């Protein structure tokens, strides 16, 4: 039972870390996108593409 609880805690920590990383990538972006790549039900990559628009600076 303790092994299952430990596995759940690790999964919760990993999920919290991913959410935190996505939140950081979203901060400060005015124009662009954040793309989350998933393979086999796991987040494997997070990409941030930012556009700079001179008229909006």
Secondary structure, DSSP 8 states (H G I E B T S, - for coil): -HHHHHHHHHHHHHHHHHHHHHHHHHTT-SSEEEEEEEETTEEEEEEEEE---GGG-
